[in-house]
Amino acid sequence: MSTLPSKAEILDWISAHPTQNSKREIAKAFGIKGATRIDLKRLLKELESEGHLEKRHKTYRDPDRLPPVTVLQVKAPDENGDIYAQPLEWHGEGVEPVVLMVPRATDPALGEGDRILAKLQVVHEEDHNYEARLIRKIGLSPRKVVGIFRKNAEGGRIVPIDKGSDKEWTVAPDATHGAQEGELVEAEQASPRATRMGLPKARIVARLGDPSEPRAVSLIAIHQHGIPDDFPAEVLAEADRMKPAGLKGREDLRDLPLVTIDPADARDHDDAVYAEADDDPKNPGGHVVWVAIADVAHYVRPGSVLDREARRRGNSSYFPDRVVPMLPDRLSGDLCSLHEGVPRACLAVRMVIDAEGAKRSHRFVRGLMRSPASLTYGEVQAAMDGAPDDRTGPLLDPVIRPLYAAYAALKAARERRQPLDLDLPERRVMLNAEGKVVSVNFVERLDAHRLIEEFMVLANVAAAETLTAKRTPLLFRVHEEPPPEKLEALRETAEAAGLVLAKGQVLQTRHLNKLLHDAAGRDDAELINISTLRSMTQAYYSPENFGHFGLALKNYAHFTSPIRRYSDLIVHRGLIAAHGWGDDGLSVQEIEQLEKTAQHISDTERRSMIAERDTTDRYLAAYLSDRLGAEFGGRISGIARFGVFVKLDETGADGLVPIRSLGNEFFHFDADAGTLMGSDTGLLITLGQRVKVRLVEAAPVTGGIGLELLELENAEIAKPRGHRKPAGFGRFRKSPGGGPKGKGPARRKETVARKKTAKTARKVSRSRPTKG
């Protein structure tokens, strides 16, 4: 072809041959030679200026198409297990294309956030435009950091808020995202290489506001641990389209007085209870117990955007000032909340127990209920204790007393079963309207709390037993027995306190309960309870049943909280499928993904637990920050090579006494025994000892609390020579010179000198002849 092609012909060629798009290859394809090449160059420039082509180096491509080899970021698998990826560079004006990964058997596993180089092929499928094959991984998703931005002439630095991190991040002037001095920011690593100063580079991706604001405390934990706190628009839209469920296909339970009993500040009510005496003459003194749970599965269908988002979150996260819910408020606070006086869809279980609390039978129904009252624990307990109010008075005889009668039977069954009976008072951080901590109170444990717990445990057992009997896959709640090494550590702690945990027998919870019972009423009772808790394994979810050690149960699954736990939603879907109640039961794809789902939601549960704990630590540090120099009583709760942890009596806060502040002598750390011993005095520091400490440091941003040890078991502790202020609080605060305290020039010189001495000693040792 000797004539110049039209613009349309050039564009068609480039679209059909995305890998052959240089000017030379285009000229060769159309047979253009000599001076006509100048005209071709003019045409290509016109197409570029008109936006039809984009020049990259010496090649041209259609900006509304992805290059044949491109960088992608992997997304989370969808409900079918398919993996899609997002192009990191999209310059087109249309909708961003959808890329489906087509893995080969030899490809490495891909996870959400992975960045890859992939070869693309254009396809014309209904749900995707490209199919991609992996060429190689080019790195995982960038590291994230949350910290305080410190502005300087070269851009700035980020001081991380993690207690254990003292490495700052540098930020280039064009990567500050407009952050101001002292602002709390979220950043990601900009380059895998460090700067010449050895500090990693970061780009700020979000400004989180003033870190001194009280409500920034939970926000720090949310961003630090990657907890999703904003619902995508399509998720909210799907929730807003939902309508209340009707009676069709359901058992009418609206005349059954199922009441909800929750904390006074509860936003949602996902469980309701009712009990009555069993009129069956074959079950004298027995009870019929009903537990009804919100039918979340009716609204959150497998494969929907709501389902994908709920699975991604795994569970709700609870902080003193806010809740990060698993489901949008339209569901969690409305359609799936068993509000007083309104019809609500539910899955309910009717359980028959005998006079001793043993379950004789149970059956599940898919129903429609209407609660006559939303009660609080305090209201119910007060009514039972003889002080009913206008709300609980009419319900006392027909509803509340029968509940307590059934609880008495279940309590007797619990005592026979002997689940682990830890006594660890729960502390609650109380905030005012501005979000500041006003007090740290012990949460009172009422029989009303225990009643609901026993009813929920019974319903969870029934769910696990039903699905097992019907051979329907489910997620069990698994709690394995303690490992031998942790049991031995507990045994040593008990022996040091003059107590006994017997050896040479198969461990059962009743053995641990005897230890806890023997410690009750003693000064070290809390230590024994904490040590017992620490000896336990972490509970998790699994499609295989390994039993629940702590509850002393063979079959256990979570059924009672589908609003806030994805595991419960899976169990609900299993029950729906097992009973043939509709097309919204457990799907084949979900069954195939159960193991991955179990691992994922076990991880999100741990993530929430850590974030909630970190938030409480920061609130406690903020609460104590106005009381620097004050003295507190406490007990040693942990011992490490670098210092001693002390739990303060008043607030339950844990603070650190650095090892260098303990005295003038060297302390030997015994990891097996969990002790520190002074080399000169023989002073022995062990778990559980009573102490008096002075508050030296309280950093709300990190949650770090630094303490000075004043007395150990009523004996005064000698101060280090030249004592002015305890050293070793560099984890919590930077010195004015910018470096951590205790790491100045003199300290560095001392360290260098010590290393040189050690190196010389090694050389001398190697040069000496060995004796035969």
VOGU-3710 file (C-alpha; in Angstrom, 3 decimals, decimal comma):
1> mstlpskaei> 0,000/0,000/0,000  1,667/3,209/-1,206  -0,978/5,827/-0,342  -1,383/7,396/3,082  -3,988/5,593/5,252  -6,894/7,464/6,813  -7,008/8,245/10,522  -9,712/5,620/11,008  -7,545/2,954/9,329  -4,591/3,844/11,584
11> ldwisahptq> -6,755/3,583/14,707  -8,178/0,237/13,579  -4,673/-1,115/13,001  -3,430/-0,011/16,438  -6,499/-1,568/18,107  -5,950/-4,852/16,282  -2,171/-4,910/16,863  -1,553/-3,398/20,335  1,992/-4,790/20,468  3,018/-3,419/17,053
21> nskreiakaf> 2,325/0,275/17,434  5,567/2,178/16,834  5,744/4,605/13,910  8,138/2,269/12,131  5,769/-0,732/12,520  2,775/1,314/11,358  4,692/2,507/8,301  5,743/-1,044/7,478  2,148/-2,312/7,845  0,821/0,261/5,337
31> gikgatridl> 3,816/0,077/2,970  4,791/3,718/3,572  8,267/4,658/2,390  10,362/7,710/1,669  8,864/11,175/2,001  5,402/9,775/2,771  6,759/8,945/6,251  6,678/12,697/7,017  2,936/12,766/6,237  2,405/9,691/8,476
41> krllkelese> 4,215/11,455/11,322  1,893/14,468/10,857  -1,207/12,215/10,987  -0,017/10,509/14,170  0,625/13,894/15,829  -2,873/15,053/14,863  -4,407/11,891/16,343  -2,371/12,482/19,520  -3,456/16,123/19,833  -7,088/15,122/19,255
51> ghlekrhkty> -6,847/12,632/22,149  -7,288/9,501/20,025  -3,757/8,285/20,669  -1,276/8,561/23,489  2,438/8,517/22,786  4,586/6,508/25,143  8,295/6,709/24,388  8,335/5,720/20,685  5,001/3,903/20,515  1,372/4,919/20,220
61> rdpdrlppvt> -1,666/3,397/21,897  -5,397/4,021/22,240  -5,876/5,768/25,651  -9,225/3,998/26,061  -7,452/0,644/25,946  -5,010/-0,870/28,385  -1,535/-1,759/27,113  -0,969/-5,465/26,463  1,449/-5,634/29,401  0,466/-3,560/32,394
71> vlqvkapden> 0,691/-3,212/36,170  -2,388/-4,348/38,107  -3,432/-4,350/41,757  -5,226/-7,516/42,843  -8,666/-7,257/44,459  -10,237/-9,603/47,006  -11,874/-12,754/45,562  -15,585/-12,397/44,814  -18,310/-14,758/46,031  -17,407/-17,237/43,282
81> gdiyaqplew> -13,738/-17,206/44,165  -12,824/-15,293/40,981  -10,014/-12,762/41,309  -10,232/-9,410/39,550  -7,550/-6,757/39,325  -7,529/-2,999/38,954  -5,218/-1,236/36,465  -2,990/1,230/38,298  -2,771/3,464/35,236  -5,992/4,222/33,393
91> hgegvepvvl> -6,012/7,295/31,157  -9,215/6,705/29,269  -12,300/8,879/29,531  -14,729/5,971/29,804  -15,461/3,564/32,635  -12,389/1,832/34,036  -12,141/-1,636/32,438  -12,691/-4,809/34,452  -9,789/-7,280/34,412  -10,240/-10,953/35,323
101> mvpratdpal> -7,170/-12,920/36,425  -6,773/-16,292/34,672  -4,360/-18,216/36,895  -2,186/-21,093/35,811  -1,525/-24,093/38,043  2,083/-22,983/38,524  1,243/-19,392/39,491  1,878/-18,296/43,083  -1,142/-17,422/45,212  -2,352/-13,852/44,868
111> gegdrilakl> -3,751/-11,834/47,741  -5,723/-8,616/47,988  -3,446/-5,626/47,458  -0,696/-7,515/45,566  0,814/-5,579/42,676  1,632/-7,620/39,595  2,853/-7,314/36,040  0,393/-9,090/33,746  -0,215/-9,800/30,075  -3,689/-8,739/28,957
121> qvvheedhny> -6,023/-10,059/26,279  -9,091/-8,136/25,144  -12,343/-10,084/25,569  -15,993/-9,160/25,182  -17,587/-10,812/28,198  -20,587/-9,511/30,093  -18,711/-8,905/33,357  -15,138/-8,135/32,236  -13,212/-6,529/29,358  -9,802/-8,133/29,762
131> earlirkigl> -8,319/-11,404/30,888  -4,901/-11,282/32,507  -2,143/-13,816/33,000  0,506/-13,251/35,623  4,013/-12,423/34,450  5,461/-11,738/37,893  4,707/-10,150/41,230  6,289/-6,725/41,594  5,608/-6,283/45,295  2,861/-6,425/47,847
141> sprkvvgifr> 0,632/-3,507/48,730  2,703/-0,671/50,196  3,336/-0,523/53,920  1,053/1,854/55,774  1,811/4,071/58,757  -0,327/6,313/60,967  1,518/9,098/62,755  2,033/12,770/63,520  3,253/14,991/60,660  6,199/17,257/61,455
151> knaeggrivp> 6,732/19,855/58,753  10,184/21,014/57,641  11,897/22,726/54,711  12,351/19,423/52,878  8,691/18,425/53,142  8,389/16,774/56,524  8,556/13,661/58,652  5,990/11,306/60,146  6,429/10,198/63,761  4,608/6,835/64,059
161> idkgsdkewt> 2,094/6,436/66,858  3,009/2,790/67,521  4,435/2,290/70,999  7,158/-0,012/69,723  8,255/2,083/66,723  10,922/4,763/66,895  11,734/4,984/63,165  10,391/8,101/61,458  9,340/8,363/57,800  10,365/11,163/55,452
171> vapdathgaq> 7,832/12,934/53,228  8,801/14,817/50,070  7,334/18,321/49,510  5,043/17,033/46,742  3,762/14,119/48,852  2,377/15,925/51,920  -1,257/15,974/50,673  -1,547/19,442/52,249  -0,936/18,116/55,770  -0,266/20,708/58,459
181> egelveaeqa> 2,246/20,664/61,305  1,171/18,358/64,144  -1,675/16,804/62,160  -2,529/13,120/62,417  -2,011/11,477/59,015  -2,149/8,128/57,268  0,639/7,429/54,788  1,951/4,637/52,612  5,500/3,782/51,698  6,497/5,685/48,560
191> spratrmglp> 9,607/3,690/47,754  11,053/0,400/48,964  14,411/2,139/49,237  15,367/4,162/52,281  16,761/7,701/52,074  20,456/8,338/52,583  19,622/8,889/56,262  18,234/5,343/56,406  14,627/6,463/56,833  11,831/5,145/54,599
201> karivarlgd> 9,989/7,501/52,272  6,232/7,959/52,552  3,418/9,710/50,769  0,491/10,983/52,841  -2,815/9,520/51,655  -5,224/10,816/54,320  -5,372/13,638/56,854  -7,091/12,531/60,041  -7,180/15,806/61,960  -5,946/16,985/65,345
211> psepravsli> -4,499/14,041/67,327  -5,344/15,770/70,602  -9,053/15,681/69,831  -10,688/13,019/72,059  -12,532/11,393/69,173  -9,278/10,899/67,278  -8,402/8,055/69,668  -10,579/5,380/68,070  -9,940/6,852/64,610  -6,232/6,144/65,098
221> aihqhgipdd> -6,929/2,468/65,809  -9,362/2,165/62,892  -6,810/3,447/60,389  -3,805/1,824/62,035  -5,348/-1,642/61,820  -7,045/-1,191/58,447  -10,632/-1,572/59,671  -13,056/-0,487/56,902  -15,185/2,334/58,337  -16,930/3,731/55,252
231> fpaevlaead> -19,469/1,743/53,266  -19,174/1,919/49,465  -22,052/3,735/47,778  -23,368/0,589/46,107  -23,555/-1,196/49,485  -25,561/1,636/51,027  -27,808/1,769/47,953  -28,561/-1,962/48,153  -29,357/-1,670/51,884  -31,636/1,317/51,268
241> rmkpaglkgr> -33,655/-0,682/48,714  -34,561/-3,346/51,283  -38,156/-3,693/52,458  -39,413/-5,386/55,660  -40,042/-9,122/55,340  -43,630/-10,365/55,429  -45,299/-13,479/56,849  -45,111/-15,544/53,668  -43,153/-18,748/54,229  -42,764/-18,027/57,949
251> edlrdlplvt> -44,256/-19,239/61,210  -46,298/-16,549/62,973  -44,630/-15,858/66,351  -46,120/-12,393/66,856  -48,205/-13,482/69,846  -45,172/-14,944/71,623  -43,848/-12,341/74,148  -40,223/-12,476/73,035  -38,377/-9,629/74,792  -34,939/-8,199/74,058
261> idpadardhd> -32,582/-7,595/76,996  -29,522/-5,472/76,206  -27,224/-2,795/77,666  -28,838/0,599/78,143  -26,758/2,101/75,300  -27,393/-0,706/72,772  -28,114/0,503/69,242  -29,355/-2,789/67,881  -31,263/-5,766/69,257  -30,479/-9,002/67,451
271> davyaeaddd> -31,740/-11,550/70,012  -34,986/-11,991/71,930  -35,961/-14,547/74,580  -39,022/-16,117/76,173  -39,517/-18,996/78,598  -42,455/-20,813/80,128  -43,053/-23,894/82,245  -43,370/-27,073/80,190  -46,918/-28,513/80,494  -45,786/-31,941/79,310
281> pknpgghvvw> -46,422/-34,376/82,220  -43,395/-36,374/81,052  -41,166/-33,387/81,879  -42,071/-32,368/85,439  -40,436/-29,096/86,465  -39,147/-28,606/82,932  -39,130/-25,460/80,830  -39,641/-24,390/77,238  -37,091/-21,772/76,165  -37,382/-19,709/72,991
291> vaiadvahyv> -34,476/-17,776/71,467  -35,247/-15,675/68,378  -32,503/-14,105/66,279  -32,814/-11,467/63,558  -33,085/-13,053/60,095  -30,175/-11,204/58,518  -29,883/-13,845/55,769  -33,202/-12,660/54,300  -31,610/-9,292/53,485  -27,946/-10,193/52,955
301> rpgsvldrea> -28,034/-12,723/50,123  -25,022/-14,783/49,019  -23,024/-12,973/46,356  -24,694/-9,583/46,845  -22,639/-6,428/47,372  -23,918/-6,385/50,956  -22,636/-9,911/51,433  -19,220/-9,155/49,962  -18,811/-6,125/52,204  -19,991/-8,001/55,305
311> rrrgnssyfp> -17,517/-10,802/54,608  -14,724/-8,292/54,028  -15,367/-6,696/57,431  -15,934/-10,041/59,149  -17,467/-8,490/62,251  -18,398/-5,222/63,901  -15,767/-3,377/65,953  -16,706/-1,652/69,216  -14,951/1,384/70,669  -15,870/3,574/73,662
321> drvvpmlpdr> -17,083/6,369/71,384  -18,289/4,577/68,258  -19,171/1,319/66,555  -17,807/0,293/63,154  -20,653/-2,006/62,058  -20,509/-5,025/59,787  -23,780/-3,969/58,126  -25,155/-0,535/57,179  -27,469/1,134/59,686  -30,530/0,531/57,504
331> lsgdlcslhe> -30,101/-3,155/58,434  -28,184/-3,209/61,735  -30,213/-0,437/63,349  -33,541/-0,938/61,583  -34,737/-3,938/59,540  -32,577/-6,505/61,367  -33,081/-5,003/64,814  -35,861/-6,584/66,865  -37,406/-3,288/67,921  -40,308/-3,095/70,295
341> gvpraclavr> -43,748/-3,287/68,736  -42,786/-3,869/65,085  -42,896/-7,136/63,075  -39,433/-8,503/62,400  -38,178/-11,531/60,471  -36,327/-14,031/62,640  -34,844/-17,492/62,925  -36,017/-18,975/66,218  -35,283/-22,129/68,165  -37,685/-23,746/70,630
351> mvidaegakr> -35,765/-25,745/73,235  -37,176/-28,032/75,914  -35,065/-28,507/79,048  -35,736/-30,623/82,100  -35,762/-29,495/85,732  -31,979/-29,994/85,929  -31,303/-27,849/82,835  -30,476/-30,680/80,420  -31,767/-30,092/76,889  -34,295/-32,769/75,889
361> shrfvrglmr> -35,196/-31,535/72,396  -35,194/-28,526/70,108  -36,521/-27,373/66,740  -35,799/-24,368/64,533  -38,367/-22,226/62,714  -38,219/-19,323/60,307  -40,683/-16,869/61,719  -42,086/-13,389/62,090  -42,069/-11,949/65,638  -43,102/-8,744/67,380
371> spasltygev> -41,358/-7,932/70,645  -43,591/-6,429/73,353  -40,627/-4,704/75,026  -36,973/-3,753/74,577  -35,569/-4,042/78,094  -32,195/-3,337/79,684  -30,223/-5,605/82,002  -30,664/-3,139/84,847  -34,441/-2,915/84,393  -34,885/-6,676/84,354
381> qaamdgapdd> -32,672/-7,240/87,386  -34,368/-4,479/89,356  -37,785/-5,975/88,592  -36,650/-9,410/89,726  -35,128/-7,900/92,875  -38,461/-6,367/93,867  -38,356/-2,939/92,212  -40,320/-3,177/88,951  -41,151/0,011/87,060  -44,002/0,888/84,709
391> rtgplldpvi> -42,364/-1,041/81,864  -41,310/-4,201/83,693  -44,210/-4,422/86,156  -46,755/-5,888/83,684  -44,091/-8,309/82,398  -42,816/-9,529/85,756  -45,025/-12,599/86,235  -45,764/-13,627/82,632  -42,250/-13,042/81,217  -39,439/-12,146/83,635
401> rplyaayaal> -40,001/-14,711/86,420  -40,264/-17,643/83,974  -36,995/-16,500/82,380  -35,221/-16,639/85,733  -36,811/-20,012/86,531  -35,403/-21,479/83,318  -32,042/-19,800/84,050  -31,920/-21,493/87,462  -32,186/-24,881/85,740  -29,543/-23,953/83,163
411> kaarerrqpl> -27,280/-22,691/85,946  -27,461/-26,113/87,611  -26,535/-27,758/84,292  -23,625/-25,330/83,922  -22,289/-26,233/87,363  -22,333/-29,902/86,397  -20,622/-29,180/83,083  -17,967/-26,980/84,724  -17,005/-24,553/81,946  -13,996/-22,360/82,707
421> dldlperrvm> -15,084/-19,923/85,417  -12,741/-16,945/85,183  -13,350/-13,973/87,450  -11,935/-10,981/85,602  -13,799/-7,753/86,358  -14,560/-5,819/83,181  -13,624/-2,149/83,168  -15,506/0,333/81,018  -14,156/3,681/79,847  -16,824/6,352/80,372
431> lnaegkvvsv> -16,783/9,405/78,083  -18,543/12,763/78,298  -20,322/14,512/75,423  -16,994/15,893/74,125  -15,440/12,429/74,057  -13,126/12,940/77,047  -12,643/10,213/79,632  -14,453/11,076/82,852  -14,083/7,768/84,692  -13,042/4,140/84,392
441> nfverldahr> -15,653/1,959/86,085  -16,047/-1,704/86,830  -18,970/-3,228/84,952  -21,412/-4,815/87,361  -22,225/-8,443/86,553  -25,914/-9,180/87,109  -27,903/-12,398/86,933  -29,672/-10,775/83,977  -26,346/-10,848/82,088  -25,742/-14,483/82,988
451> lieefmvlan> -29,306/-15,430/82,033  -28,887/-14,126/78,488  -25,445/-15,747/78,190  -26,806/-19,180/79,150  -29,748/-18,864/76,762  -27,386/-17,895/73,920  -25,000/-20,780/74,659  -27,920/-23,215/74,591  -29,119/-21,850/71,225  -25,596/-22,006/69,766
461> vaaaetltak> -25,285/-25,649/70,813  -28,662/-26,425/69,220  -27,560/-24,839/65,940  -24,326/-26,842/65,830  -26,137/-30,080/66,681  -28,850/-29,539/64,051  -26,434/-28,799/61,207  -24,190/-31,695/62,202  -27,165/-34,080/62,282  -28,372/-32,847/58,887
471> rtpllfrvhe> -24,823/-33,068/57,489  -24,883/-29,455/56,438  -21,515/-27,643/56,328  -21,045/-24,908/58,928  -18,446/-22,904/60,787  -17,773/-24,206/64,282  -16,477/-22,013/67,061  -13,368/-23,904/68,134  -11,402/-23,508/71,358  -8,641/-26,054/71,789
481> epppekleal> -7,111/-27,084/75,113  -4,014/-25,202/76,356  -0,613/-26,347/75,021  1,692/-28,146/77,516  4,236/-25,324/77,746  1,578/-22,781/78,720  0,115/-25,175/81,272  3,544/-25,636/82,815  3,978/-21,855/83,084  0,580/-21,625/84,796
491> retaeaaglv> 1,541/-24,469/87,137  4,740/-22,624/88,145  2,798/-19,421/88,782  0,339/-21,343/90,941  3,140/-23,062/92,913  4,848/-19,714/93,532  1,570/-18,537/95,066  1,309/-21,666/97,230  -1,426/-23,214/95,092  -1,596/-26,488/93,175
501> lakgqvlqtr> -2,501/-27,442/89,621  -2,215/-31,216/89,515  -0,098/-33,048/86,936  -0,470/-36,436/85,331  -4,089/-36,269/84,212  -6,084/-35,283/81,169  -6,759/-31,606/81,714  -10,390/-30,629/82,174  -11,899/-27,267/82,961  -12,879/-28,486/86,445
511> hlnkllhdaa> -9,156/-28,774/87,305  -8,627/-25,129/86,375  -11,788/-24,115/88,204  -10,465/-25,699/91,417  -7,328/-23,566/91,090  -9,439/-20,452/90,544  -11,685/-21,377/93,477  -8,678/-21,870/95,780  -7,351/-18,439/94,764  -10,685/-16,654/95,319
521> grddaelini> -10,545/-14,034/98,062  -6,745/-13,849/98,072  -4,672/-10,803/97,107  -3,307/-12,671/94,113  -6,689/-13,919/92,856  -6,601/-11,561/89,861  -3,082/-12,713/88,983  -4,181/-16,380/88,986  -7,173/-15,517/86,822  -5,026/-13,530/84,363
531> stlrsmtqay> -2,401/-16,283/84,240  -5,110/-18,865/83,567  -6,517/-16,722/80,772  -3,048/-16,327/79,245  -2,575/-20,086/79,233  -5,592/-20,487/76,955  -5,372/-20,786/73,184  -7,124/-18,267/70,952  -10,608/-19,370/69,863  -11,178/-19,442/66,111
541> yspenfghfg> -13,616/-20,495/63,381  -13,275/-23,729/61,450  -15,395/-25,946/59,173  -14,038/-28,863/61,235  -15,210/-29,528/64,769  -12,518/-29,718/67,452  -14,813/-28,836/70,353  -14,862/-25,876/72,720  -12,569/-26,457/75,700  -13,446/-23,300/77,625
551> lalknyahft> -17,190/-23,971/77,535  -16,702/-27,740/77,989  -18,860/-28,424/74,930  -18,418/-30,910/72,076  -20,570/-29,040/69,537  -20,591/-25,270/69,403  -21,254/-22,690/66,681  -22,095/-18,989/66,690  -25,743/-18,465/65,761  -26,986/-15,606/67,938
561> spirrysdli> -25,356/-12,432/66,494  -25,609/-12,287/62,679  -25,825/-8,478/62,749  -22,271/-8,218/64,040  -20,572/-11,531/63,102  -20,287/-13,035/59,632  -19,823/-16,497/61,149  -23,389/-16,396/62,477  -24,711/-15,426/59,057  -23,048/-18,546/57,600
571> vhrgliaahg> -24,749/-20,676/60,282  -28,120/-19,058/59,502  -27,680/-19,853/55,823  -26,816/-23,421/56,747  -30,044/-23,745/58,738  -32,051/-22,266/55,852  -30,520/-24,739/53,404  -30,900/-27,697/55,773  -34,630/-26,988/56,302  -35,389/-25,945/52,710
581> wgddglsvqe> -36,704/-22,547/53,765  -35,758/-20,640/50,619  -33,157/-19,878/47,984  -31,084/-17,701/50,329  -29,381/-20,575/52,106  -25,743/-21,623/52,021  -24,580/-21,750/48,396  -22,242/-24,250/46,748  -19,670/-21,495/46,239  -19,778/-20,591/49,940
591> ieqlektaqh> -19,296/-24,218/50,941  -16,227/-24,420/48,706  -14,859/-21,268/50,342  -15,659/-22,190/53,980  -12,065/-22,816/55,002  -10,901/-19,500/53,551  -13,863/-17,722/55,112  -13,056/-19,258/58,500  -9,455/-18,082/58,314  -10,475/-14,621/57,125
601> isdterrsmi> -13,061/-13,931/59,821  -10,780/-15,355/62,518  -8,218/-12,783/61,355  -10,712/-9,893/61,296  -11,868/-10,847/64,793  -8,302/-10,660/66,093  -7,819/-7,379/64,235  -10,825/-5,870/65,995  -9,721/-7,184/69,400  -6,281/-5,584/69,013
611> aerdttdryl> -7,756/-2,296/67,765  -10,236/-2,185/70,640  -7,475/-2,926/73,163  -5,192/-0,264/71,675  -8,008/2,272/71,837  -8,639/1,504/75,502  -4,896/1,886/76,202  -4,912/5,321/74,585  -8,007/6,452/76,464  -6,465/5,297/79,752
621> aaylsdrlga> -3,245/7,150/78,956  -5,273/10,283/78,185  -7,178/9,874/81,454  -3,934/9,600/83,443  -1,993/12,306/81,566  -3,193/14,997/83,999  -1,861/13,044/86,982  1,869/12,838/86,271  3,789/12,410/89,512  0,874/10,724/91,273
631> efggrisgia> 1,477/7,466/93,139  -0,596/4,328/92,563  -0,917/0,867/93,952  -0,748/-2,055/91,575  0,428/-5,549/90,916  3,131/-6,920/88,610  1,303/-8,360/85,599  4,205/-9,110/83,249  7,982/-9,426/83,231  10,248/-9,004/80,217
641> rfgvfvklde> 13,946/-8,533/79,586  13,449/-4,795/79,135  11,291/-4,160/82,208  8,295/-4,889/84,375  4,617/-4,384/83,523  2,339/-3,204/86,321  -1,468/-3,281/86,308  -2,782/-0,296/88,270  -5,524/-1,055/90,785  -7,570/2,067/90,129
651> tgadglvpir> -7,982/1,891/86,361  -6,655/-1,498/85,283  -4,172/0,297/83,010  -0,884/-1,469/82,273  2,307/0,578/82,550  5,983/-0,194/82,038  8,780/0,130/84,585  11,946/0,134/82,399  14,715/-2,199/83,548  17,221/0,672/83,847
661> slgneffhfd> 15,071/2,431/86,413  14,943/-0,522/88,838  18,165/0,045/90,776  21,935/0,235/90,802  22,510/-3,422/89,964  22,208/-5,710/86,971  19,023/-7,775/86,802  19,075/-11,319/85,421  15,982/-12,251/83,394  14,718/-15,843/83,681
671> adagtlmgsd> 12,298/-16,365/80,795  11,155/-19,799/81,973  10,360/-18,708/85,523  9,220/-15,234/84,458  11,423/-13,444/87,017  14,055/-10,739/87,344  16,784/-11,145/89,990  19,246/-8,486/91,157  22,880/-9,569/90,741  24,057/-7,844/93,951
681> tgllitlgqr> 21,106/-7,898/96,346  19,356/-11,027/95,094  16,126/-8,996/94,907  13,554/-11,222/93,178  10,777/-9,673/91,093  7,959/-12,055/90,193  4,439/-11,971/88,815  1,725/-10,916/91,207  3,825/-8,912/93,647  2,238/-5,824/95,171
691> vkvrlveaap> 3,933/-2,560/94,195  3,687/1,166/94,615  4,612/3,171/91,529  4,836/6,779/90,424  3,352/7,849/87,091  6,154/9,342/84,992  4,819/9,223/81,450  1,355/9,009/79,860  1,212/9,428/76,086  -2,363/9,459/74,728
701> vtggiglell> -1,246/9,244/71,096  0,623/5,959/71,600  -1,175/4,653/74,703  2,190/4,270/76,469  2,336/4,606/80,254  5,722/4,884/81,983  6,111/4,143/85,691  8,775/4,430/88,376  8,911/1,620/90,929  8,818/2,982/94,503
711> elenaeiakp> 7,961/-0,050/96,642  7,968/-3,807/96,143  5,921/-5,787/98,682  6,043/-2,722/100,979  9,855/-2,517/100,778  11,373/0,665/99,333  13,370/0,310/96,124  16,841/1,878/95,978  17,187/4,582/93,328  19,855/4,368/90,605
721> rghrkpagfg> 23,028/6,387/91,247  22,729/9,968/90,060  18,942/9,512/90,086  16,937/12,385/88,732  14,295/10,795/86,580  13,849/7,205/85,473  15,523/6,440/82,163  14,134/4,318/79,399  10,949/6,084/78,361  12,128/6,630/74,766
731> rfrkspgggp> 9,278/4,408/73,533  6,819/7,052/74,596  8,532/10,402/74,035  11,322/11,879/71,968  14,037/14,030/73,506  14,330/17,703/72,419  17,291/16,780/70,214  15,098/14,471/68,133  16,537/11,147/69,231  15,076/8,769/71,782
741> kgkgparrke> 15,985/9,421/75,377  18,937/7,409/76,559  20,348/7,220/73,015  22,432/10,400/72,870  26,074/10,849/71,668  27,573/9,618/74,940  25,452/6,478/74,816  26,411/5,867/71,197  30,119/6,305/71,992  29,791/3,850/74,850
751> tvarkktakt> 28,119/1,320/72,563  30,754/1,749/69,835  33,543/1,356/72,370  31,964/-1,792/73,783  31,604/-3,295/70,296  35,272/-2,501/69,500  36,379/-4,156/72,741  34,317/-7,251/71,956  35,698/-7,367/68,403  39,278/-7,127/69,679
761> arkvsrsrpt> 38,620/-9,877/72,193  37,335/-12,157/69,421  40,439/-11,478/67,303  42,750/-12,239/70,234  40,805/-15,412/70,960  41,135/-16,611/67,369  44,871/-15,855/67,248  45,677/-17,895/70,359  46,666/-21,526/69,723  44,196/-24,032/71,025
771> kg> 45,306/-26,710/73,458  45,317/-30,256/72,145
//
